Amino acid sequence: MHHEVTAVAPLEDEGAGHTAPPPAALHPKALAPANLILTVVLSVFGAIVGIQMLASLGITPSTSLIGALAAMTLARVPLAMFRGFRSVHAQNLAQTSISSATFGAANSLFLPIGIPFLFGLPQMVVPMLIGVSLAMLLDAWLLYRMFDTPAFPAKNPWPLGIAAAEAIKAGDSGGKQAWLLLGGLATGVAGAVFKLPMSAFGVALIGGLGAMTAFGIGLLVRGYSAPLFGFDIGTRYVPHGMMIGAGLVALVQVARVVLKKHGRAADTDSTAATKEALAEARGASVLGRSLKLGGAGYLAIMVLLCAGTGIYTGMSPGMLALFIVYGTFAAFVHELIVGIAAMHSGWFPAFAVALISLLLGILIGFPPEALVVLAGFSAATGPAFADMGYDLKAGHLLRGEASGSAFELEGRREQMIAGMVGFGVAIVVVACAYPLFFANHQTAPINAAYVAAIKAGISGETARNLALWAVPGALLQLAGGPRQQLGVLFATGLLIASPMAGWMVAAGIACRLAVHAVLGAAARERLEVFAGGVIAGDALYSFFSGAVKSLRK
C-alpha cells in the first residue's frame, strides 16, 4: 500500500520513553543464554504448531504475538534470570524467532517437500528439503539486507509488524495506548468469532489508500464475478494473468529504482544533495548488491537441486540451462511479489504465485519431474522473506523508527540472528517430523493442486488467457507506480476467494476516512494503535481456534 504511506509514528504520550532508547543503550543479544533458550523453546513450539495446522487445516497461523506474550509473562516472574525479558527489545527477539520458525517450517519447508511425495517421487524429498532449506535462509537474509531500502521502505505499513509492536508497547507502557489497543483487540476477537476477516478491516485502517482500494476491489470482483455476471475469473486464470503482468512490471520498477538512485549517488559530490537523497542512494546501492548476491545464491541452489534430485538426466543441456535460468528468475519475481503484497496488505499470496510460476513452466515444456522441483522451489521462496519483513518492522517501531542509527542497525542484526535460530530449529523439526506426517498421508492441501496441474498440463486457451490478462495487470501497475503497487495489490485481491474480506476492507476505508474527518492529524496514531489491536485479536483467535480444531483431527 502506498499513497505516501506512513506507518506508525513514535508515541508522544504515556510510554514514549520506552520506545526510543538512550544514545548509549545496547540492544539485547539474541545469543545471550536466557534469550537463546527462550527462542529455541518457542521455535520448537512454533514449528510444530505450524506444520500441524498446515497439514490439517491448510493454514499457517501468525504466532509472533504468542512469543511476545511468553516473554512478557517471564518478565513478571520475580527471578533475576528473567529480568532481561522486561526489555521490549528482548520481547521483539522472542516474537521474531517463533514467527520465523512457524512460517519457515510450514510454508517454506513442509509444503515444498510434500509435492514430490504426492507425485510419487519419495527419493526427491531429502534433496528437496536441503534445497528449500537453503532457499529459506537466503530468502530471510535478503529481506534483512533489503529492508529500509527504496524497494522495501521501513515507513511502509507491514501490518502484522505494526500489530506486534503495538502489543509489545502497550504491555510495556500501559496508559491510554493500552486501552486503545485492548479495544482493538476486543473488536478483532468479536469479529473473528462471527467468522469475519477482521485482519482485512485492520489493514484497511493503516494501509495506503490507493493500494487498499485496489486490494478491496480485487477481493469483491473475485467474489461476485460469477454470481452476478456468470463469469468465473478463477477458472479462466484472470487473476494469474493479471499477477504475471503486474509482477513483471514490478520487477522492472525495482530495477529502475536501483539504477536511478545509483545515478544520484554518482552526482552527490557535485550537487548539494540532501541527507534524505544520500540515504536513498545508499539504500539503492545496498539493494543492488543484494539483488546480485540473491541472484547468484538462487542460481547455485537451482544447480544443487538439479544435481541432487537427478532431474538433469531427463533434459538436454539447452533445456537444463533454460530450466535453471527460469527457476532463478521465478524465485526472484515470486519473492518480490510476495514481499510487496505482504508489505502493503498484510496478505501474501505465496501459494497462488507459486502456481503461476508452475503454469508458465508447463507452458515452456519442462518435463514433469523438473516441474515438481520448480513448484517446490517457487513455493519455498517468499514466505520467509515476508515474515522477516513483519518482524523487522516491529523492531523498527520499538526502536523509535531511527533509520540508520547505530541502535537500529544493531537491533536489526540481532533480530536477523534470532530469526535464523528460528529457521534452524524449523529445519530440524521438519526433518524429524515429515516421515510421521507422510506415513499418515498428511501434506499441505495446496500440494494436491500443484500435482494436479503438473499431471493435467495446460491448454492453449489457458495460455491465451494468461497472456491476455497480463496486459491490464501490467498497465495498472504502471499507472500506480512503485509507490502504490496498484497492479500487484489488485491481482492479490483477485487471487483470494473471500468477498467478505472485500467488504471488511471497504468498511475499514470508510471508518478511516470518517475518523480522519473528525480528528484530523491526530487520527493517524490512534488508528494505528487500534488497528494493531484488531489485527492482533484476529490473529490470536485464529491461532487458538485453529489449534483446537487441529487437535480434534
Residue, then its C-alpha position, 0 to 999 in steps of 0.5 A: m500500500h502506498h499513497e505516501v504511506t506512513a506507518v506508525a509514528p513514535l508515541e508522544d504520550e504515556g510510554a514514549g520513553h520506552t520506545a526510543p532508547p538512550p544514545a548509549a543503550l545496547h540492544p539485547k543479544a539474541l545469543a545471550p543464554a536466557n534469550l537463546i533458550l527462550t527462542v529455541v523453546l518457542s521455535v520448537f513450539g512454533a514449528i510444530v504448531g505450524i506444520q500441524m495446522l498446515a497439514s490439517l487445516g491448510i493454514t499457517p497461523s501468525t504466532s509472533l504475538i504468542g512469543a511476545l506474550a511468553a516473554m512478557t509473562l517471564a518478565r513478571v516472574p520475580l527471578a533475576m534470570f528473567r529480568g532481561f525479558r522486561s526489555v521490549h527489545a528482548q520481547n521483539l527477539a522472542q516474537t521474531s524467532i517463533s514467527s520465523a520458525t512457524f512460517g519457515a517450517a510450514n510454508s517454506l519447508f513442509l509444503p515444498i517437500g510434500i509435492p514430490f511425495l504426492f507425485g510419487l517421487p519419495q527419493m526427491v524429498v531429502p534433496m528437496l528439503i536441503g534445497v528449500s532449506l537453503a532457499m529459506l535462509l537466503d530468502a530471510w537474509l535478503l529481506y534483512r539486507m533489503f529492508d529500509t531500502p527504496a524497494f522495501p521502505a521501513k515507513n511502509p505499513w507491514p501490518l502484522g509488524i505494526a500489530a506486534a509492536e503495538a502489543i509489545k508497547a502497550g504491555d510495556s507502557g500501559g496508559k491510554q495506548a493500552w486501552l486503545l489497543l485492548g479495544g482493538l483487540a476486543t473488536g478483532v476477537a468479536g469479529a473473528v468469532f462471527k467468522l469475519p476477516m477482521s485482519a482485512f478491516g485492520v489493514a484497511l485502517i493503516g494501509g495506503l489508500g490507493a493500494m487498499t482500494a485496489f486490494g478491496i476491489g480485487l477481493l469483491v470482483r473475485g467474489y461476485s464475478a460469477p454470481l452476478f455476471g456468470f463469469d468465473i475469473g478463477t477458472r479462466y486464470v484472470p487473476h494469474g494473468m493479471m499477477i504475471g503482468a503486474g509482477l513483471v512490471a514490478l520487477v522492472q520498477v525495482a530495477r529502475v529504482v536501483l539504477k536511478k538512485h545509483g545515478r544520484a549517488a554518482d552526482t552527490d559530490s557535485t550537487a548539494a544533495t540532501k541527507e534524505a537523497l544520500a540515504e536513498a542512494r545508499g539504500a539503492s546501492v545496498l539493494g543492488r548488491s543484494l539483488k546480485l548476491g540473491g541472484a547468484g545464491y538462487l542460481a547455485i541452489m537451482v544447480l544443487l537441486c538439479a544435481g541432487t534430485g537427478i532431474y538433469t538426466g531427463m533434459s538436454p543441456g539447452m533445456l537444463a540451462l533454460f530450466i535453471v535460468y527460469g527457476t532463478f528468475a521465478a524465485f526472484v519475481h515470486e519473492l518480490i511479489v510476495g514481499i510487496a503484497a505482504m508489505h502493503s496488505g498484510w496478505f501474501p499470496a505465496f501459494a497462488v504465485a507459486l502456481i503461476s510460476l508452475l503454469l508458465g513452466i508447463l507452458i515452456g515444456f519442462p518435463p514433469e519431474a523438473l516441474v515438481v522441483l520448480a513448484g517446490f522451489s517457487a513455493a519455498t521462496g517468499p514466505a520467509f522473506a515476508d515474515m522477516g519483513y513483519d518482524l523487522k518492522a516491529g523492531h523498527l517501531l520499538r526502536g523509535e523508527a531511527s533509520g540508520s542509527a547505530f541502535e537500529l542497525e544493531g537491533r536489526r542484526e540481532q533480530m536477523i540472528a534470532g530469526m535464523v535460530g528460528f529457521g534452524v530449529a524449523i529445519v530440524v523439526v521438519a526433518c524429524a517430523y515429515p516421515l510421521f506426517f507422510a506415513n499418515h498421508q498428511t501434506a499441505p492441501i495446496n500440494a494436491a493442486y500443484v500435482a494436479a496441474i503438473k499431471a493435467g498440463i495446460s491448454g492453449e486457451t489457458a495460455r491465451n488467457l494468461a497472456l491476455w490478462a497480463v496486459p491490464g495487470a501490467l498497465l495498472q501497475l504502471a499507472g500506480g507506480p512503485r509507490q502504490q503497487l496498484g497492479v500487484l495489490f489488485a491481482t492479490g485481491l483477485l487471487i483470494a476467494s473471500p468477498m467478505a474480506g472485500w467488504m471488511v476492507a471497504a468498511g475499514i476505508a470508510c471508518r478511516l476516512a470518517v475518523h480522519a474527518v473528525l480528528g484530523a492529524a491526530a487520527r493517524e496514531r490512534l488508528e494505528v494503535f487500534a488497528g494493531g489491536v484488531i489485527a492482533g485479536d484476529a490473529l490470536y483467535s485464529f491461532f487458538s481456534g485453529a489449534v483446537k480444531s487441529l487437535r480434534k483431527 
